[in-house]
Amino acid sequence: MVAGVVVLLPDGEPHSDRGPSRRALALAQPLGRALARAGGPHGLVVHPVRYRSRGWNGSDARLAADASSAVDEVVRRYGDVPVCLAGHGFGGRAALHAADHPAVGAVLALAPWLPGARDAAVAPEPVKQLVGRQVLIVHGTNDRRTEPDLSFRLAERAKKVNRNICRFEVHTDGNALRQHHAEVLALATDFVLGSLSPHPYSRPVADALAAPPPLGLRMPLAAGFGRSLRP
């Protein structure tokens, strides 16, 4: 019996009408496998999304629309089950945007791509849709593709309307979060299980959610995070 679903959202591009990127889909697979392996005993399944096209494309926000459509399909297929949107890069941005779907209870955004000062004509990213959701943002401090400070500022604004948000910083890591890959997967798994199943959050995640800003929004991801949770 399915008790919860993770909608897995690959990365995308700012502007493109090309079909979905095979590379982005492949890069999302390790996270999907880790979540499926850990969540299986708890009745959790992973639903990867294949976008209609890989571009966000300005106000069209196509990837967010595809994320919402994927949640609609989950509801049709599995009924009233809790859903976590999990994405990297533009997939992280899509996860944050599509959180207004009533079936969504949690959002995991890894290195989310967000518009910054160079995009002055773009309205600030919305945060009201995150009210009532459990939210985890993870960002490498050496990310050169998506700006870590932008995800911090978004988390800061979101924390004012939703206390159930935290953000972890992966020191010295880049956009792909490869240097501390095992720790990032362990953190993501801990958050998803704690959000969609009776499994409790680990102490670091629980502390980050409870901590006032900026502490809970600049939590360092400790080396060996996954190993430290094992009995």
VOMAR-44095 format. One line per field, with one value per residue (C-alpha): residue number from 1; chain; x, y, z; residue in three letters. Coordinates in pm, 1 decimal, decimal comma, m for minus. Each point is the difference from the previous one (the first is absolute). Example, Ala and Ser with C-alpha at 12.3 -4.5 7.8 and 13.67 -1.06 7.14 Angstrom:
<atoms>
resi 1	2
chain A	A
east 1230,0	137,0
north m450,0	344,0
up 780,0	m66,0
resn ALA	SER
</atoms>
This chain:
<atoms>
resi 1	2	3	4	5	6	7	8	9	10	11	12	13	14	15	16	17	18	19	20	21	22	23	24	25	26	27	28	29	30	31	32	33	34	35	36	37	38	39	40	41	42	43	44	45	46	47	48	49	50	51	52	53	54	55	56	57	58	59	60	61	62	63	64	65	66	67	68	69	70	71	72	73	74	75	76	77	78	79	80	81	82	83	84	85	86	87	88	89	90	91	92	93	94	95	96	97	98	99	100	101	102	103	104	105	106	107	108	109	110	111	112	113	114	115	116	117	118	119	120	121	122	123	124	125	126	127	128	129	130	131	132	133	134	135	136	137	138	139	140	141	142	143	144	145	146	147	148	149	150	151	152	153	154	155	156	157	158	159	160	161	162	163	164	165	166	167	168	169	170	171	172	173	174	175	176	177	178	179	180	181	182	183	184	185	186	187	188	189	190	191	192	193	194	195	196	197	198	199	200	201	202	203	204	205	206	207	208	209	210	211	212	213	214	215	216	217	218	219	220	221	222	223	224	225	226	227	228	229	230	231
chain A	A	A	A	A	A	A	A	A	A	A	A	A	A	A	A	A	A	A	A	A	A	A	A	A	A	A	A	A	A	A	A	A	A	A	A	A	A	A	A	A	A	A	A	A	A	A	A	A	A	A	A	A	A	A	A	A	A	A	A	A	A	A	A	A	A	A	A	A	A	A	A	A	A	A	A	A	A	A	A	A	A	A	A	A	A	A	A	A	A	A	A	A	A	A	A	A	A	A	A	A	A	A	A	A	A	A	A	A	A	A	A	A	A	A	A	A	A	A	A	A	A	A	A	A	A	A	A	A	A	A	A	A	A	A	A	A	A	A	A	A	A	A	A	A	A	A	A	A	A	A	A	A	A	A	A	A	A	A	A	A	A	A	A	A	A	A	A	A	A	A	A	A	A	A	A	A	A	A	A	A	A	A	A	A	A	A	A	A	A	A	A	A	A	A	A	A	A	A	A	A	A	A	A	A	A	A	A	A	A	A	A	A	A	A	A	A	A	A	A	A	A	A	A	A	A	A	A	A	A	A
east 0,0	133,6	21,7	176,1	157,3	313,5	m34,1	355,5	74,8	320,8	191,6	m91,3	109,4	m101,6	m133,4	m51,2	m267,7	208,4	m120,3	101,2	370,9	118,4	299,1	m219,6	m216,7	309,8	138,3	m327,7	8,2	235,2	m233,1	m301,6	164,1	106,3	m350,6	m164,9	235,8	m48,4	m370,0	m110,4	m44,7	m217,3	m224,2	159,7	49,2	191,4	m167,3	259,8	m129,0	79,7	m59,8	m168,5	301,9	306,9	m48,0	m150,3	m76,4	m71,1	m353,9	m110,4	176,2	m44,9	192,0	m219,5	m310,2	134,2	67,6	m361,8	m126,3	214,1	m159,5	m344,0	100,8	123,5	m334,9	m187,5	218,3	42,5	m275,7	38,1	366,3	257,3	236,0	352,1	132,6	375,9	212,9	345,6	81,9	m301,3	m170,3	48,8	m156,9	m291,2	m44,5	m18,9	m248,2	m229,3	m30,8	m342,5	m151,3	m223,9	154,9	351,1	117,1	375,3	257,4	366,0	198,5	363,3	203,6	m316,4	48,7	m150,4	m4,3	228,0	102,1	79,3	m368,2	m131,9	m306,4	m109,3	m233,7	134,3	m48,8	m328,4	5,5	m366,5	m47,8	242,5	m229,9	m84,8	274,3	317,2	285,1	369,6	243,8	354,4	269,2	375,0	194,2	221,1	m287,2	82,8	m315,9	m270,8	72,4	m7,1	m83,1	m320,3	m129,4	88,5	m195,2	m298,8	13,2	17,7	m318,7	m172,3	84,5	m213,1	m313,0	94,7	204,9	43,6	285,6	371,6	306,4	329,0	327,8	247,2	334,0	244,7	m244,9	m120,4	m324,1	m5,1	68,4	243,7	267,3	m235,4	m240,2	m56,4	m81,1	m241,4	m185,1	m17,1	m135,8	m257,8	m109,9	m31,3	m213,9	m229,3	m56,1	m68,0	m245,4	m195,9	19,2	m9,0	380,7	127,6	239,0	360,8	116,5	182,2	m309,1	m234,5	235,5	26,0	m378,5	m37,5	287,2	m75,5	155,7	271,4	117,2	m251,0	65,6	379,8	35,5	328,6	m34,5	242,4	244,1	m116,1	m362,2	m145,0	246,1	m72,2	m367,4	70,4	m51,6
north 0,0	343,4	228,7	294,6	114,9	194,6	191,5	20,6	312,9	10,9	315,9	210,6	312,4	367,9	5,2	m291,3	m174,1	m313,8	m324,6	m117,3	m40,0	m360,4	120,7	177,9	m310,3	m214,2	238,8	m20,5	m379,1	m42,3	209,9	m191,6	m336,5	105,6	119,9	m310,0	m231,2	171,9	74,0	m337,9	m163,9	297,5	m22,2	293,6	1,1	232,5	148,6	151,8	282,1	23,9	361,9	93,1	222,5	91,5	380,2	203,9	267,6	307,8	60,0	m326,8	m184,6	m318,9	m223,7	107,7	m70,4	m346,5	m58,1	86,5	m228,5	m280,4	44,6	m14,1	m333,3	m126,6	85,5	m176,4	m306,6	m31,5	208,0	215,3	m58,6	257,2	124,9	140,3	200,6	m57,5	174,3	128,1	332,0	102,9	m309,7	151,6	323,9	m197,5	m184,5	327,2	152,0	m304,1	m33,1	164,6	m329,0	m123,0	m349,1	133,2	m21,2	36,6	158,0	m93,5	249,2	m82,8	294,6	167,7	236,6	336,4	335,9	264,5	362,4	m66,8	m81,9	332,0	m16,8	m326,2	20,9	m143,0	m373,5	m77,9	m157,3	m4,7	m336,7	m149,5	67,8	m326,7	m196,7	m155,3	154,4	m86,9	193,3	m129,7	209,8	m30,4	306,1	m12,7	m28,1	205,2	m80,7	80,4	263,0	m129,1	345,4	7,5	m320,1	139,2	318,5	m196,9	m223,6	311,6	138,3	m337,6	m44,2	304,8	m176,8	m360,9	m108,7	m351,4	86,9	m61,9	32,3	m189,2	125,1	m248,4	172,0	3,5	m194,6	109,7	m15,7	m376,9	m59,8	m278,1	59,9	m92,1	m206,9	m270,7	255,2	187,8	m322,1	m94,4	345,1	m12,4	m347,9	98,9	301,4	m190,0	m287,4	244,7	194,4	m286,4	m281,6	m51,8	m12,1	288,3	261,5	m36,8	238,7	234,2	37,4	43,5	260,2	185,1	16,8	128,3	250,4	368,0	172,3	26,5	m308,4	m242,7	135,6	m30,8	m344,4	m165,6	m352,8	m201,0	m240,4	m357,2	108,2	m332,2	m211,7	193,0	m106,4	m371,5	m191,1
up 0,0	m96,5	302,7	m161,3	m325,4	m87,7	m326,7	m133,8	m207,1	m209,5	m83,7	m302,9	m185,5	10,1	m357,6	m235,4	m203,0	m36,0	151,1	346,8	65,9	27,1	198,2	256,2	33,0	54,2	262,3	194,1	15,2	300,5	216,1	m130,1	72,0	350,1	85,4	m148,7	189,1	335,3	m47,3	m135,8	342,6	100,5	m307,3	m178,9	m377,2	m230,7	m308,3	m240,5	m221,1	m369,8	m97,2	m325,4	m68,3	200,4	12,5	285,1	m260,6	206,9	119,0	m162,4	285,2	m198,8	238,0	292,0	m208,7	m82,5	370,3	85,2	m276,0	139,8	342,5	m163,6	m153,1	338,1	157,3	m281,3	31,7	377,6	155,9	308,2	88,8	115,3	m268,4	17,8	m293,6	m32,9	m260,2	m91,3	m167,9	m206,4	139,9	345,6	m119,1	m148,5	330,3	191,3	m246,9	m20,4	377,1	m18,9	m119,2	285,8	m5,7	64,8	359,2	m41,6	m231,4	m46,8	m210,5	m77,0	m132,1	m129,7	m293,8	95,7	m181,0	146,7	m48,0	m365,1	m46,0	133,1	m224,2	162,8	300,5	328,0	38,0	179,5	346,2	110,6	m169,8	254,2	296,3	175,0	m179,8	136,0	m200,3	m26,5	m219,8	m50,4	m168,2	m56,2	109,4	m312,2	m246,6	m309,8	m196,7	253,3	262,0	361,6	135,3	m204,6	156,6	343,3	m68,7	m125,5	308,7	217,2	m155,4	13,2	368,1	78,0	m126,7	70,0	300,4	m143,4	m231,5	34,3	m219,3	11,4	m144,2	m147,5	49,9	m294,1	m221,7	m342,0	m194,3	m48,1	371,9	m94,0	262,0	285,3	m207,3	262,6	268,4	m226,4	m88,1	368,9	90,3	m279,6	103,3	364,4	m90,6	m237,1	241,5	282,9	m215,6	m160,3	255,6	377,8	m7,4	220,2	m132,0	107,3	269,8	m245,9	m220,5	296,4	149,4	m331,4	m37,5	357,0	m7,1	m60,8	m300,4	m100,4	192,5	m148,7	m347,3	5,7	155,0	m101,6	m134,1	210,6	m161,4	49,6	56,6	m117,3	197,6	317,4	m14,8	m6,7	324,6
resn MET	VAL	ALA	GLY	VAL	VAL	VAL	LEU	LEU	PRO	ASP	GLY	GLU	PRO	HIS	SER	ASP	ARG	GLY	PRO	SER	ARG	ARG	ALA	LEU	ALA	LEU	ALA	GLN	PRO	LEU	GLY	ARG	ALA	LEU	ALA	ARG	ALA	GLY	GLY	PRO	HIS	GLY	LEU	VAL	VAL	HIS	PRO	VAL	ARG	TYR	ARG	SER	ARG	GLY	TRP	ASN	GLY	SER	ASP	ALA	ARG	LEU	ALA	ALA	ASP	ALA	SER	SER	ALA	VAL	ASP	GLU	VAL	VAL	ARG	ARG	TYR	GLY	ASP	VAL	PRO	VAL	CYS	LEU	ALA	GLY	HIS	GLY	PHE	GLY	GLY	ARG	ALA	ALA	LEU	HIS	ALA	ALA	ASP	HIS	PRO	ALA	VAL	GLY	ALA	VAL	LEU	ALA	LEU	ALA	PRO	TRP	LEU	PRO	GLY	ALA	ARG	ASP	ALA	ALA	VAL	ALA	PRO	GLU	PRO	VAL	LYS	GLN	LEU	VAL	GLY	ARG	GLN	VAL	LEU	ILE	VAL	HIS	GLY	THR	ASN	ASP	ARG	ARG	THR	GLU	PRO	ASP	LEU	SER	PHE	ARG	LEU	ALA	GLU	ARG	ALA	LYS	LYS	VAL	ASN	ARG	ASN	ILE	CYS	ARG	PHE	GLU	VAL	HIS	THR	ASP	GLY	ASN	ALA	LEU	ARG	GLN	HIS	HIS	ALA	GLU	VAL	LEU	ALA	LEU	ALA	THR	ASP	PHE	VAL	LEU	GLY	SER	LEU	SER	PRO	HIS	PRO	TYR	SER	ARG	PRO	VAL	ALA	ASP	ALA	LEU	ALA	ALA	PRO	PRO	PRO	LEU	GLY	LEU	ARG	MET	PRO	LEU	ALA	ALA	GLY	PHE	GLY	ARG	SER	LEU	ARG	PRO
</atoms>
